[in-house]
Amino acid sequence: MPKSKFQEHHPVILEYWTDEKEIIETSDEIKDFSDIFFDAATTINKVDSILGLLSVFTNNLFFRYYDSTGMWGMPVLKDEIEEENNLWSSKWNFPFFHWPELPKQMVINEFTKLEIPEVKYVKHFDYYSNNPNFDYKVIDEITFPNTITSVLNSYYSKTPEIQSIIDTAISFSYTAMELRPIKKTVSLLSSFTSLETMVNLEFRDFKTKNCEKCGQPQYKIAEKFRDFLFKYIGKGEENRNIFNSYYSIRSKIVHTGQRLKTEKLFSNIPKKEKDKEFLNHIEILQLGKLSIIHWLIRNK
């Protein structure tokens, strides 16, 4: 298996099975390639689903490369930094992990019996709130919250209709994690959208009444947002102030077009402001993820 001491992307092998309800139907236009389409589409959908669940229910980003057209890159031919490295030239690269023996190794008839230690499980609250490692330290081992099995069981027990809504929330939270280092403001919006998807799921049967005098809804979006977080994250005056501040950030982005001050890679702002935006960003990402996780825990 290829390795490099410089790598920050660590390959993970997924083993899974599919059933008939997960088969992607082929259209008439590509019926001559139906077998190829079936294999590719069914596999990609399954992989994306697993990657989304793992990324939202843990603190790490599990991902695949989407752009198959390729890119210019500088191949790292040696792990040692030497003078001859200055003679290297860029090459056109296809973004996938491969070595000659891999295709044969990927053909399996049963799940592999692992001979490695089981993943370490961490207490739920500590896992998500105590300095979560959002892949800042890529050499740290992957850990799971001790509630992950319960959350996955709850997810897979849901009806297709409910699961589809949760999948939407997961996709927005996943996007928020992907964009965190490069598009910070859009990342926050994605996390808020994930949260609002869960709020809409929670209140899907609620009938809003309008005020007879002004015609405005008596139960406003901000109140649903707050009440949902009180129920699934925690009550208290301190939390109320925190949730209000987060909703204020959302409103400034959506309604006034305000961007985060740290949006640019090199932002000329005081360190204290940078740290505050950084912490707010992480907390809002966790809030979006925990809105899904805690809903699944309480709605088994």
NORLINWO-V629677 format. One record per pair of residues at least 24 apart in sequence whose ideal C-beta (glycine too) atoms are under 6 Angstrom apart, sorted by the first residue. I is the first residue (numbers start at 0). J is the second residue. Records with the same first field share a line. If there is no record, write none. Layout:
# NORLINWO-V629677
I->J  J
This chain:
# NORLINWO-V629677
1->98
3->75
4->78
5->75
7->137
10->96
13->49
14->110
15->45
17->41  45
51->169  173
54->173  176
55->169  172  288
56->147  150
57->143
58->131  132
59->134  141
60->134  176
64->94
69->93
118->143
120->145
127->285
150->292  295
153->295  299
154->295
164->200
167->196
168->193  196  197  291
172->287  288
175->284
183->259  262
184->258  259  262
187->283
190->283  284  287
191->249
193->287
194->287  290
197->290  291  294
198->223  224  227
201->227
221->246
231->290  293  294
245->283
